[in-house]
Amino acid sequence: MVEPIVVDEEYRKEIEMARRELGVFITNNKCAPLMLQFAWNDAATYDAKSRRGGPNGSIRLRIGQELKHEANKGLEKAVQYCEIVKTKLKLKKVSYANLYQLVVLLQ
């Protein structure tokens, strides 16, 4: 039998706050298509051969080539939008990967 994943209350509260704040931000800024493309492109980095990549938040890193890739053109703005939400809420337990994929749940 698989053990259930236990999520602490602080994490659950941060996720809910982030979900609400992202929803308001996306609605107010009318940026749903951009944000959905951003979340998808972060997840679409998965490589089945190496079993690496996926929705891990790496799209934000300037060190890598992801934001420079033609398919990600213009997504730097989405990184900035998520950073606004993460900073405003002072999220400690919600990772960038979590935050980026919450966008998908809002659509």
C-alpha positions as CSV (number, residue, x, y, z in Angstrom):
1,M,0.0,0.0,0.0
2,V,1.3,3.5,-0.9
3,E,1.6,5.9,2.0
4,P,-0.4,9.1,1.6
5,I,1.5,12.3,1.1
6,V,1.2,14.5,4.2
7,V,1.1,18.3,3.6
8,D,1.6,20.6,6.6
9,E,-1.0,23.3,7.3
10,E,1.4,26.2,6.6
11,Y,2.1,24.8,3.1
12,R,-1.6,24.3,2.4
13,K,-2.3,27.9,3.5
14,E,0.5,29.3,1.3
15,I,-0.8,27.3,-1.7
16,E,-4.3,28.7,-1.2
17,M,-3.1,32.3,-0.8
18,A,-0.9,31.9,-4.0
19,R,-3.8,30.4,-5.9
20,R,-6.1,33.3,-5.0
21,E,-3.4,36.0,-5.6
22,L,-2.4,34.5,-9.0
23,G,-6.1,34.4,-10.0
24,V,-6.6,38.0,-9.2
25,F,-3.3,39.1,-10.8
26,I,-4.1,37.2,-14.0
27,T,-7.6,38.6,-14.2
28,N,-6.6,42.1,-13.5
29,N,-3.7,42.1,-15.9
30,K,-5.5,40.1,-18.6
31,C,-2.5,37.8,-19.0
32,A,-4.0,34.3,-18.9
33,P,-2.7,33.2,-22.4
34,L,0.8,34.3,-21.5
35,M,0.7,32.7,-18.1
36,L,-0.7,29.4,-19.4
37,Q,2.0,29.3,-22.1
38,F,4.6,30.0,-19.4
39,A,3.4,27.1,-17.2
40,W,3.2,24.7,-20.2
41,N,6.6,25.6,-21.4
42,D,8.1,25.1,-18.0
43,A,6.5,21.6,-17.9
44,A,7.4,20.8,-21.5
45,T,11.1,20.6,-20.8
46,Y,10.8,17.0,-19.7
47,D,13.1,14.6,-21.6
48,A,12.0,11.0,-21.4
49,K,15.5,9.7,-22.3
50,S,17.3,11.4,-19.5
51,R,14.3,11.6,-17.2
52,R,15.1,15.2,-16.5
53,G,13.3,18.5,-16.8
54,G,9.6,18.9,-16.4
55,P,7.7,21.4,-14.3
56,N,10.6,22.3,-12.0
57,G,10.7,26.1,-12.2
58,S,14.0,26.1,-14.1
59,I,12.5,28.3,-16.9
60,R,13.2,31.3,-14.6
61,L,17.0,30.8,-14.4
62,R,19.0,33.1,-16.5
63,I,22.0,30.7,-16.3
64,G,20.2,28.2,-18.5
65,Q,19.1,28.6,-22.1
66,E,15.4,28.1,-21.5
67,L,14.2,31.7,-21.7
68,K,16.5,32.3,-24.7
69,H,14.8,29.5,-26.6
70,E,12.6,30.8,-29.5
71,A,9.5,29.0,-28.0
72,N,9.9,30.9,-24.8
73,K,10.1,34.4,-26.4
74,G,8.3,36.9,-24.3
75,L,7.9,34.7,-21.3
76,E,10.3,36.7,-19.1
77,K,7.3,38.9,-18.4
78,A,5.5,35.9,-16.9
79,V,8.6,35.2,-14.7
80,Q,8.4,38.8,-13.4
81,Y,4.6,38.4,-12.8
82,C,5.2,35.3,-10.7
83,E,8.0,37.0,-8.8
84,I,5.6,39.8,-7.9
85,V,3.2,37.3,-6.4
86,K,5.9,35.3,-4.6
87,T,7.4,38.5,-3.1
88,K,4.1,40.1,-2.1
89,L,2.9,37.0,-0.3
90,K,6.4,36.3,1.2
91,L,6.0,32.6,0.2
92,K,8.4,30.4,2.0
93,K,7.1,26.9,1.4
94,V,5.7,27.3,-2.1
95,S,8.4,26.7,-4.7
96,Y,8.7,28.4,-8.0
97,A,7.7,25.1,-9.6
98,N,4.5,25.0,-7.5
99,L,3.7,28.6,-8.2
100,Y,4.1,28.2,-12.0
101,Q,2.0,25.1,-12.1
102,L,-0.8,26.8,-10.1
103,V,-1.4,28.9,-13.2
104,V,-2.7,25.7,-15.0
105,L,-5.2,25.1,-12.2
106,L,-6.7,28.5,-12.7
107,Q,-7.5,28.1,-16.3
